[in-house]
Amino acid sequence: MIRGPAWPQRFEALAQTIRDAVGEKAVSVEHIGSTAVPGLATKPILDLLLTVMDVEDEAA
């Protein structure tokens, strides 16, 4: 299990990669799950939630 401040930095790096790839179609990229809770023991999996304007517009 991984503890400590590494999760926020890992999230920010991945979120930026997603924003760069999706562009303005990304309404938000959120850090969710146990790794979003400071000090909580976690499994080594980072959970992200991507929100887009139109989930039906897969081509975008």
N, CA, C and O atoms as a Tripos MOL2 file, in Angstrom:
@<TRIPOS>MOLECULE
protein
  240   239    60     0     0
PROTEIN
NO_CHARGES

@<TRIPOS>ATOM
      1 N           0.8330   -1.1750    0.0000 N.3       1 MET1
      2 CA          0.0000    0.0000    0.0000 C.3       1 MET1
      3 C           0.8840    1.2460    0.0000 C.2       1 MET1
      4 O           1.9630    1.2630    0.5910 O.2       1 MET1
      5 N           0.4070    2.2730   -0.6670 N.am      2 ILE2
      6 CA          1.1540    3.5200   -0.7780 C.3       2 ILE2
      7 C           0.4620    4.5710    0.0740 C.2       2 ILE2
      8 O          -0.7580    4.7280    0.0200 O.2       2 ILE2
      9 N           1.2470    5.2810    0.8550 N.am      3 ARG3
     10 CA          0.7180    6.3680    1.6750 C.3       3 ARG3
     11 C           1.4860    7.6360    1.3350 C.2       3 ARG3
     12 O           2.5610    7.5950    0.7380 O.2       3 ARG3
     13 N           0.9110    8.7500    1.7290 N.am      4 GLY4
     14 CA          1.6540    9.9910    1.6350 C.3       4 GLY4
     15 C           1.2160   10.8980    0.5100 C.2       4 GLY4
     16 O           0.1980   10.6560   -0.1380 O.2       4 GLY4
     17 N           1.9870   11.9420    0.2800 N.am      5 PRO5
     18 CA          1.5920   12.9990   -0.6410 C.3       5 PRO5
     19 C           1.8100   12.7010   -2.1210 C.2       5 PRO5
     20 O           1.5750   13.5770   -2.9530 O.2       5 PRO5
     21 N           2.2450   11.5140   -2.4730 N.am      6 ALA6
     22 CA          2.5200   11.2120   -3.8840 C.3       6 ALA6
     23 C           1.2540   11.1760   -4.7290 C.2       6 ALA6
     24 O           1.3080   11.4930   -5.9180 O.2       6 ALA6
     25 N           0.1280   10.8030   -4.1580 N.am      7 TRP7
     26 CA         -1.1030   10.6810   -4.9430 C.3       7 TRP7
     27 C          -1.5450   12.0020   -5.5720 C.2       7 TRP7
     28 O          -1.8970   12.0050   -6.7520 O.2       7 TRP7
     29 N          -1.5460   13.1160   -4.8510 N.am      8 PRO8
     30 CA         -1.9740   14.3660   -5.5040 C.3       8 PRO8
     31 C          -1.1000   14.7440   -6.7090 C.2       8 PRO8
     32 O          -1.6100   15.2330   -7.7170 O.2       8 PRO8
     33 N           0.1960   14.5190   -6.6050 N.am      9 GLN9
     34 CA          1.0920   14.8300   -7.7200 C.3       9 GLN9
     35 C           0.8510   13.8880   -8.8970 C.2       9 GLN9
     36 O           0.8650   14.3160  -10.0510 O.2       9 GLN9
     37 N           0.6320   12.6190   -8.6080 N.am     10 ARG10
     38 CA          0.3360   11.6610   -9.6800 C.3      10 ARG10
     39 C          -0.9780   12.0150  -10.3690 C.2      10 ARG10
     40 O          -1.0890   11.9480  -11.5930 O.2      10 ARG10
     41 N          -1.9800   12.3960   -9.5550 N.am     11 PHE11
     42 CA         -3.2560   12.8040  -10.1290 C.3      11 PHE11
     43 C          -3.0750   14.0090  -11.0420 C.2      11 PHE11
     44 O          -3.5590   14.0010  -12.1740 O.2      11 PHE11
     45 N          -2.3890   15.0390  -10.5720 N.am     12 GLU12
     46 CA         -2.2190   16.2560  -11.3770 C.3      12 GLU12
     47 C          -1.5330   15.9530  -12.7050 C.2      12 GLU12
     48 O          -1.9220   16.4920  -13.7420 O.2      12 GLU12
     49 N          -0.5180   15.0960  -12.6790 N.am     13 ALA13
     50 CA          0.1900   14.7440  -13.9160 C.3      13 ALA13
     51 C          -0.7430   14.0170  -14.8860 C.2      13 ALA13
     52 O          -0.7750   14.3360  -16.0750 O.2      13 ALA13
     53 N          -1.4950   13.0510  -14.3870 N.am     14 LEU14
     54 CA         -2.4270   12.3170  -15.2470 C.3      14 LEU14
     55 C          -3.5790   13.2040  -15.7240 C.2      14 LEU14
     56 O          -3.9970   13.1170  -16.8790 O.2      14 LEU14
     57 N          -4.0810   14.0430  -14.8460 N.am     15 ALA15
     58 CA         -5.1740   14.9420  -15.2200 C.3      15 ALA15
     59 C          -4.7270   15.8890  -16.3330 C.2      15 ALA15
     60 O          -5.4910   16.1730  -17.2560 O.2      15 ALA15
     61 N          -3.4940   16.3740  -16.2450 N.am     16 GLN16
     62 CA         -2.9950   17.2690  -17.2900 C.3      16 GLN16
     63 C          -2.8520   16.5320  -18.6200 C.2      16 GLN16
     64 O          -3.1560   17.0920  -19.6730 O.2      16 GLN16
     65 N          -2.3960   15.2940  -18.5800 N.am     17 THR17
     66 CA         -2.3030   14.4790  -19.7900 C.3      17 THR17
     67 C          -3.6830   14.3090  -20.4240 C.2      17 THR17
     68 O          -3.8310   14.4130  -21.6420 O.2      17 THR17
     69 N          -4.6840   14.0490  -19.5950 N.am     18 ILE18
     70 CA         -6.0470   13.8910  -20.0920 C.3      18 ILE18
     71 C          -6.5530   15.2060  -20.6790 C.2      18 ILE18
     72 O          -7.1250   15.2190  -21.7690 O.2      18 ILE18
     73 N          -6.3460   16.3090  -19.9640 N.am     19 ARG19
     74 CA         -6.7880   17.6180  -20.4680 C.3      19 ARG19
     75 C          -6.1200   17.9490  -21.7960 C.2      19 ARG19
     76 O          -6.7630   18.4790  -22.7030 O.2      19 ARG19
     77 N          -4.8310   17.6390  -21.9130 N.am     20 ASP20
     78 CA         -4.1040   17.8950  -23.1640 C.3      20 ASP20
     79 C          -4.6900   17.0670  -24.3150 C.2      20 ASP20
     80 O          -4.7960   17.5450  -25.4440 O.2      20 ASP20
     81 N          -5.0630   15.8300  -24.0110 N.am     21 ALA21
     82 CA         -5.5910   14.9410  -25.0510 C.3      21 ALA21
     83 C          -7.0290   15.2840  -25.4410 C.2      21 ALA21
     84 O          -7.3850   15.2070  -26.6160 O.2      21 ALA21
     85 N          -7.8410   15.6550  -24.4800 N.am     22 VAL22
     86 CA         -9.2630   15.8660  -24.7150 C.3      22 VAL22
     87 C          -9.5790   17.3360  -25.0150 C.2      22 VAL22
     88 O         -10.5720   17.6400  -25.6760 O.2      22 VAL22
     89 N          -8.7450   18.2220  -24.5360 N.am     23 GLY23
     90 CA         -8.9410   19.6450  -24.7900 C.3      23 GLY23
     91 C         -10.1720   20.1980  -24.0970 C.2      23 GLY23
     92 O         -10.5010   19.8110  -22.9760 O.2      23 GLY23
     93 N         -10.8470   21.1120  -24.7860 N.am     24 GLU24
     94 CA        -11.9950   21.7970  -24.1940 C.3      24 GLU24
     95 C         -13.1950   20.8860  -23.9770 C.2      24 GLU24
     96 O         -14.1630   21.2790  -23.3270 O.2      24 GLU24
     97 N         -13.1390   19.6880  -24.5090 N.am     25 LYS25
     98 CA        -14.2310   18.7250  -24.2940 C.3      25 LYS25
     99 C         -14.2650   18.2480  -22.8370 C.2      25 LYS25
    100 O         -15.2950   17.7710  -22.3620 O.2      25 LYS25
    101 N         -13.1360   18.3780  -22.1320 N.am     26 ALA26
    102 CA        -13.0760   17.9890  -20.7280 C.3      26 ALA26
    103 C         -13.6470   19.1110  -19.8710 C.2      26 ALA26
    104 O         -13.0330   20.1680  -19.7310 O.2      26 ALA26
    105 N         -14.8190   18.8780  -19.3030 N.am     27 VAL27
    106 CA        -15.4160   19.8550  -18.3980 C.3      27 VAL27
    107 C         -14.6480   19.8430  -17.0910 C.2      27 VAL27
    108 O         -14.3410   20.8950  -16.5300 O.2      27 VAL27
    109 N         -14.3370   18.6370  -16.6040 N.am     28 SER28
    110 CA        -13.5340   18.5120  -15.3840 C.3      28 SER28
    111 C         -12.8700   17.1410  -15.3340 C.2      28 SER28
    112 O         -13.3360   16.1710  -15.9310 O.2      28 SER28
    113 N         -11.7730   17.1000  -14.6030 N.am     29 VAL29
    114 CA        -11.0940   15.8450  -14.2900 C.3      29 VAL29
    115 C         -10.9400   15.8510  -12.7740 C.2      29 VAL29
    116 O         -10.2600   16.7130  -12.2170 O.2      29 VAL29
    117 N         -11.5700   14.8920  -12.1130 N.am     30 GLU30
    118 CA        -11.6060   14.8520  -10.6500 C.3      30 GLU30
    119 C         -10.8240   13.6610  -10.1060 C.2      30 GLU30
    120 O         -10.7880   12.5880  -10.7090 O.2      30 GLU30
    121 N         -10.2050   13.8780   -8.9610 N.am     31 HIS31
    122 CA         -9.5060   12.8280   -8.2280 C.3      31 HIS31
    123 C         -10.5100   12.2390   -7.2430 C.2      31 HIS31
    124 O         -10.9680   12.9250   -6.3290 O.2      31 HIS31
    125 N         -10.8520   10.9570   -7.4340 N.am     32 ILE32
    126 CA        -11.8600   10.3110   -6.5850 C.3      32 ILE32
    127 C         -11.2710    9.0450   -5.9630 C.2      32 ILE32
    128 O         -10.1550    8.6420   -6.2930 O.2      32 ILE32
    129 N         -12.0130    8.4410   -5.0840 N.am     33 GLY33
    130 CA        -11.5860    7.1810   -4.4860 C.3      33 GLY33
    131 C         -10.6640    7.3720   -3.2940 C.2      33 GLY33
    132 O         -10.4470    8.4920   -2.8330 O.2      33 GLY33
    133 N         -10.1280    6.2720   -2.8050 N.am     34 SER34
    134 CA         -9.3370    6.2990   -1.5720 C.3      34 SER34
    135 C          -8.0640    7.1300   -1.6950 C.2      34 SER34
    136 O          -7.6160    7.7090   -0.7050 O.2      34 SER34
    137 N          -7.4760    7.2010   -2.8770 N.am     35 THR35
    138 CA         -6.2400    7.9800   -3.0250 C.3      35 THR35
    139 C          -6.4920    9.4820   -2.9330 C.2      35 THR35
    140 O          -5.5450   10.2600   -2.8160 O.2      35 THR35
    141 N          -7.7390    9.8920   -2.9830 N.am     36 ALA36
    142 CA         -8.0820   11.3080   -2.8480 C.3      36 ALA36
    143 C          -8.2130   11.7340   -1.3850 C.2      36 ALA36
    144 O          -8.3860   12.9180   -1.0940 O.2      36 ALA36
    145 N          -8.1300   10.7700   -0.4660 N.am     37 VAL37
    146 CA         -8.2710   11.0570    0.9620 C.3      37 VAL37
    147 C          -6.8880   11.0510    1.6050 C.2      37 VAL37
    148 O          -6.2740    9.9920    1.7310 O.2      37 VAL37
    149 N          -6.3880   12.2210    2.0170 N.am     38 PRO38
    150 CA         -5.0470   12.2860    2.6160 C.3      38 PRO38
    151 C          -4.9040   11.3760    3.8310 C.2      38 PRO38
    152 O          -5.7720   11.3350    4.7030 O.2      38 PRO38
    153 N          -3.7890   10.6480    3.8690 N.am     39 GLY39
    154 CA         -3.4710    9.7970    5.0070 C.3      39 GLY39
    155 C          -4.1200    8.4290    5.0090 C.2      39 GLY39
    156 O          -3.8010    7.6050    5.8670 O.2      39 GLY39
    157 N          -5.0080    8.1630    4.0890 N.am     40 LEU40
    158 CA         -5.6980    6.8770    4.0410 C.3      40 LEU40
    159 C          -4.8370    5.8540    3.3040 C.2      40 LEU40
    160 O          -4.2790    6.1570    2.2490 O.2      40 LEU40
    161 N          -4.7260    4.6520    3.8510 N.am     41 ALA41
    162 CA         -4.0200    3.5770    3.1590 C.3      41 ALA41
    163 C          -4.8130    3.2120    1.9030 C.2      41 ALA41
    164 O          -6.0420    3.1520    1.9290 O.2      41 ALA41
    165 N          -4.0970    2.9710    0.8110 N.am     42 THR42
    166 CA         -4.7680    2.7300   -0.4650 C.3      42 THR42
    167 C          -4.1500    1.5630   -1.2110 C.2      42 THR42
    168 O          -3.0410    1.1250   -0.9060 O.2      42 THR42
    169 N          -4.8830    1.0720   -2.1850 N.am     43 LYS43
    170 CA         -4.3150    0.1530   -3.1650 C.3      43 LYS43
    171 C          -3.6320    1.0140   -4.2150 C.2      43 LYS43
    172 O          -3.9850    2.1850   -4.3530 O.2      43 LYS43
    173 N          -2.6730    0.4870   -4.9570 N.am     44 PRO44
    174 CA         -1.9320    1.3110   -5.9220 C.3      44 PRO44
    175 C          -2.7090    1.5820   -7.2150 C.2      44 PRO44
    176 O          -2.2300    1.3060   -8.3150 O.2      44 PRO44
    177 N          -3.9130    2.1260   -7.0580 N.am     45 ILE45
    178 CA         -4.7590    2.4470   -8.2100 C.3      45 ILE45
    179 C          -5.2790    3.8630   -8.0270 C.2      45 ILE45
    180 O          -5.8530    4.1880   -6.9880 O.2      45 ILE45
    181 N          -5.0810    4.6950   -9.0240 N.am     46 LEU46
    182 CA         -5.5500    6.0720   -8.9830 C.3      46 LEU46
    183 C          -6.8610    6.1570   -9.7560 C.2      46 LEU46
    184 O          -6.9140    5.8280  -10.9410 O.2      46 LEU46
    185 N          -7.9170    6.6000   -9.0790 N.am     47 ASP47
    186 CA         -9.2330    6.7130   -9.7100 C.3      47 ASP47
    187 C          -9.4680    8.1530  -10.1430 C.2      47 ASP47
    188 O          -9.2850    9.0920   -9.3680 O.2      47 ASP47
    189 N          -9.8800    8.3050  -11.4000 N.am     48 LEU48
    190 CA        -10.1710    9.6180  -11.9620 C.3      48 LEU48
    191 C         -11.5800    9.6090  -12.5190 C.2      48 LEU48
    192 O         -12.0850    8.5730  -12.9520 O.2      48 LEU48
    193 N         -12.2060   10.7680  -12.5020 N.am     49 LEU49
    194 CA        -13.5250   10.9350  -13.1010 C.3      49 LEU49
    195 C         -13.4280   12.0520  -14.1320 C.2      49 LEU49
    196 O         -13.1320   13.1970  -13.7900 O.2      49 LEU49
    197 N         -13.6780   11.7170  -15.3920 N.am     50 LEU50
    198 CA        -13.6770   12.6850  -16.4770 C.3      50 LEU50
    199 C         -15.1180   13.0550  -16.7950 C.2      50 LEU50
    200 O         -15.9400   12.1800  -17.0690 O.2      50 LEU50
    201 N         -15.4250   14.3380  -16.7600 N.am     51 THR51
    202 CA        -16.7450   14.8280  -17.1110 C.3      51 THR51
    203 C         -16.6530   15.5740  -18.4310 C.2      51 THR51
    204 O         -15.7910   16.4330  -18.6140 O.2      51 THR51
    205 N         -17.5580   15.2330  -19.3560 N.am     52 VAL52
    206 CA        -17.6020   15.8840  -20.6670 C.3      52 VAL52
    207 C         -18.9980   16.4640  -20.8860 C.2      52 VAL52
    208 O         -19.9500   16.0740  -20.2110 O.2      52 VAL52
    209 N         -19.1130   17.3940  -21.8280 N.am     53 MET53
    210 CA        -20.3950   18.0360  -22.1050 C.3      53 MET53
    211 C         -21.4140   17.0400  -22.6620 C.2      53 MET53
    212 O         -22.5770   17.0470  -22.2610 O.2      53 MET53
    213 N         -20.9730   16.1840  -23.5880 N.am     54 ASP54
    214 CA        -21.9090   15.2840  -24.2600 C.3      54 ASP54
    215 C         -21.3110   13.8910  -24.3160 C.2      54 ASP54
    216 O         -20.4550   13.6170  -25.1570 O.2      54 ASP54
    217 N         -21.7440   13.0210  -23.4420 N.am     55 VAL55
    218 CA        -21.2170   11.6640  -23.3670 C.3      55 VAL55
    219 C         -21.5430   10.8630  -24.6300 C.2      55 VAL55
    220 O         -20.8680    9.8750  -24.9190 O.2      55 VAL55
    221 N         -22.5460   11.2670  -25.3710 N.am     56 GLU56
    222 CA        -22.9320   10.5990  -26.6030 C.3      56 GLU56
    223 C         -22.0120   10.9430  -27.7820 C.2      56 GLU56
    224 O         -22.0060   10.2320  -28.7870 O.2      56 GLU56
    225 N         -21.2400   12.0210  -27.6670 N.am     57 ASP57
    226 CA        -20.3840   12.5070  -28.7510 C.3      57 ASP57
    227 C         -19.0150   11.8320  -28.6620 C.2      57 ASP57
    228 O         -18.0180   12.4750  -28.3320 O.2      57 ASP57
    229 N         -18.9740   10.5380  -28.9570 N.am     58 GLU58
    230 CA        -17.7310    9.7740  -28.8530 C.3      58 GLU58
    231 C         -16.6710   10.2310  -29.8210 C.2      58 GLU58
    232 O         -15.4830   10.1450  -29.5110 O.2      58 GLU58
    233 N         -17.0540   10.7080  -30.9690 N.am     59 ALA59
    234 CA        -16.0690   11.1510  -31.9620 C.3      59 ALA59
    235 C         -15.2520   12.3300  -31.4640 C.2      59 ALA59
    236 O         -14.0800   12.4700  -31.8160 O.2      59 ALA59
    237 N         -15.8580   13.1720  -30.6550 N.am     60 ALA60
    238 CA        -15.1470   14.3450  -30.1330 C.3      60 ALA60
    239 C         -14.1020   13.8990  -29.1260 C.2      60 ALA60
    240 O         -13.3900   14.7320  -28.5660 O.2      60 ALA60
@<TRIPOS>BOND
     1     1     2 1
     2     2     3 1
     3     3     4 2
     4     3     5 am
     5     5     6 1
     6     6     7 1
     7     7     8 2
     8     7     9 am
     9     9    10 1
    10    10    11 1
    11    11    12 2
    12    11    13 am
    13    13    14 1
    14    14    15 1
    15    15    16 2
    16    15    17 am
    17    17    18 1
    18    18    19 1
    19    19    20 2
    20    19    21 am
    21    21    22 1
    22    22    23 1
    23    23    24 2
    24    23    25 am
    25    25    26 1
    26    26    27 1
    27    27    28 2
    28    27    29 am
    29    29    30 1
    30    30    31 1
    31    31    32 2
    32    31    33 am
    33    33    34 1
    34    34    35 1
    35    35    36 2
    36    35    37 am
    37    37    38 1
    38    38    39 1
    39    39    40 2
    40    39    41 am
    41    41    42 1
    42    42    43 1
    43    43    44 2
    44    43    45 am
    45    45    46 1
    46    46    47 1
    47    47    48 2
    48    47    49 am
    49    49    50 1
    50    50    51 1
    51    51    52 2
    52    51    53 am
    53    53    54 1
    54    54    55 1
    55    55    56 2
    56    55    57 am
    57    57    58 1
    58    58    59 1
    59    59    60 2
    60    59    61 am
    61    61    62 1
    62    62    63 1
    63    63    64 2
    64    63    65 am
    65    65    66 1
    66    66    67 1
    67    67    68 2
    68    67    69 am
    69    69    70 1
    70    70    71 1
    71    71    72 2
    72    71    73 am
    73    73    74 1
    74    74    75 1
    75    75    76 2
    76    75    77 am
    77    77    78 1
    78    78    79 1
    79    79    80 2
    80    79    81 am
    81    81    82 1
    82    82    83 1
    83    83    84 2
    84    83    85 am
    85    85    86 1
    86    86    87 1
    87    87    88 2
    88    87    89 am
    89    89    90 1
    90    90    91 1
    91    91    92 2
    92    91    93 am
    93    93    94 1
    94    94    95 1
    95    95    96 2
    96    95    97 am
    97    97    98 1
    98    98    99 1
    99    99   100 2
   100    99   101 am
   101   101   102 1
   102   102   103 1
   103   103   104 2
   104   103   105 am
   105   105   106 1
   106   106   107 1
   107   107   108 2
   108   107   109 am
   109   109   110 1
   110   110   111 1
   111   111   112 2
   112   111   113 am
   113   113   114 1
   114   114   115 1
   115   115   116 2
   116   115   117 am
   117   117   118 1
   118   118   119 1
   119   119   120 2
   120   119   121 am
   121   121   122 1
   122   122   123 1
   123   123   124 2
   124   123   125 am
   125   125   126 1
   126   126   127 1
   127   127   128 2
   128   127   129 am
   129   129   130 1
   130   130   131 1
   131   131   132 2
   132   131   133 am
   133   133   134 1
   134   134   135 1
   135   135   136 2
   136   135   137 am
   137   137   138 1
   138   138   139 1
   139   139   140 2
   140   139   141 am
   141   141   142 1
   142   142   143 1
   143   143   144 2
   144   143   145 am
   145   145   146 1
   146   146   147 1
   147   147   148 2
   148   147   149 am
   149   149   150 1
   150   150   151 1
   151   151   152 2
   152   151   153 am
   153   153   154 1
   154   154   155 1
   155   155   156 2
   156   155   157 am
   157   157   158 1
   158   158   159 1
   159   159   160 2
   160   159   161 am
   161   161   162 1
   162   162   163 1
   163   163   164 2
   164   163   165 am
   165   165   166 1
   166   166   167 1
   167   167   168 2
   168   167   169 am
   169   169   170 1
   170   170   171 1
   171   171   172 2
   172   171   173 am
   173   173   174 1
   174   174   175 1
   175   175   176 2
   176   175   177 am
   177   177   178 1
   178   178   179 1
   179   179   180 2
   180   179   181 am
   181   181   182 1
   182   182   183 1
   183   183   184 2
   184   183   185 am
   185   185   186 1
   186   186   187 1
   187   187   188 2
   188   187   189 am
   189   189   190 1
   190   190   191 1
   191   191   192 2
   192   191   193 am
   193   193   194 1
   194   194   195 1
   195   195   196 2
   196   195   197 am
   197   197   198 1
   198   198   199 1
   199   199   200 2
   200   199   201 am
   201   201   202 1
   202   202   203 1
   203   203   204 2
   204   203   205 am
   205   205   206 1
   206   206   207 1
   207   207   208 2
   208   207   209 am
   209   209   210 1
   210   210   211 1
   211   211   212 2
   212   211   213 am
   213   213   214 1
   214   214   215 1
   215   215   216 2
   216   215   217 am
   217   217   218 1
   218   218   219 1
   219   219   220 2
   220   219   221 am
   221   221   222 1
   222   222   223 1
   223   223   224 2
   224   223   225 am
   225   225   226 1
   226   226   227 1
   227   227   228 2
   228   227   229 am
   229   229   230 1
   230   230   231 1
   231   231   232 2
   232   231   233 am
   233   233   234 1
   234   234   235 1
   235   235   236 2
   236   235   237 am
   237   237   238 1
   238   238   239 1
   239   239   240 2
@<TRIPOS>SUBSTRUCTURE
     1 MET1         2 RESIDUE 1 A MET
     2 ILE2         6 RESIDUE 1 A ILE
     3 ARG3        10 RESIDUE 1 A ARG
     4 GLY4        14 RESIDUE 1 A GLY
     5 PRO5        18 RESIDUE 1 A PRO
     6 ALA6        22 RESIDUE 1 A ALA
     7 TRP7        26 RESIDUE 1 A TRP
     8 PRO8        30 RESIDUE 1 A PRO
     9 GLN9        34 RESIDUE 1 A GLN
    10 ARG10       38 RESIDUE 1 A ARG
    11 PHE11       42 RESIDUE 1 A PHE
    12 GLU12       46 RESIDUE 1 A GLU
    13 ALA13       50 RESIDUE 1 A ALA
    14 LEU14       54 RESIDUE 1 A LEU
    15 ALA15       58 RESIDUE 1 A ALA
    16 GLN16       62 RESIDUE 1 A GLN
    17 THR17       66 RESIDUE 1 A THR
    18 ILE18       70 RESIDUE 1 A ILE
    19 ARG19       74 RESIDUE 1 A ARG
    20 ASP20       78 RESIDUE 1 A ASP
    21 ALA21       82 RESIDUE 1 A ALA
    22 VAL22       86 RESIDUE 1 A VAL
    23 GLY23       90 RESIDUE 1 A GLY
    24 GLU24       94 RESIDUE 1 A GLU
    25 LYS25       98 RESIDUE 1 A LYS
    26 ALA26      102 RESIDUE 1 A ALA
    27 VAL27      106 RESIDUE 1 A VAL
    28 SER28      110 RESIDUE 1 A SER
    29 VAL29      114 RESIDUE 1 A VAL
    30 GLU30      118 RESIDUE 1 A GLU
    31 HIS31      122 RESIDUE 1 A HIS
    32 ILE32      126 RESIDUE 1 A ILE
    33 GLY33      130 RESIDUE 1 A GLY
    34 SER34      134 RESIDUE 1 A SER
    35 THR35      138 RESIDUE 1 A THR
    36 ALA36      142 RESIDUE 1 A ALA
    37 VAL37      146 RESIDUE 1 A VAL
    38 PRO38      150 RESIDUE 1 A PRO
    39 GLY39      154 RESIDUE 1 A GLY
    40 LEU40      158 RESIDUE 1 A LEU
    41 ALA41      162 RESIDUE 1 A ALA
    42 THR42      166 RESIDUE 1 A THR
    43 LYS43      170 RESIDUE 1 A LYS
    44 PRO44      174 RESIDUE 1 A PRO
    45 ILE45      178 RESIDUE 1 A ILE
    46 LEU46      182 RESIDUE 1 A LEU
    47 ASP47      186 RESIDUE 1 A ASP
    48 LEU48      190 RESIDUE 1 A LEU
    49 LEU49      194 RESIDUE 1 A LEU
    50 LEU50      198 RESIDUE 1 A LEU
    51 THR51      202 RESIDUE 1 A THR
    52 VAL52      206 RESIDUE 1 A VAL
    53 MET53      210 RESIDUE 1 A MET
    54 ASP54      214 RESIDUE 1 A ASP
    55 VAL55      218 RESIDUE 1 A VAL
    56 GLU56      222 RESIDUE 1 A GLU
    57 ASP57      226 RESIDUE 1 A ASP
    58 GLU58      230 RESIDUE 1 A GLU
    59 ALA59      234 RESIDUE 1 A ALA
    60 ALA60      238 RESIDUE 1 A ALA
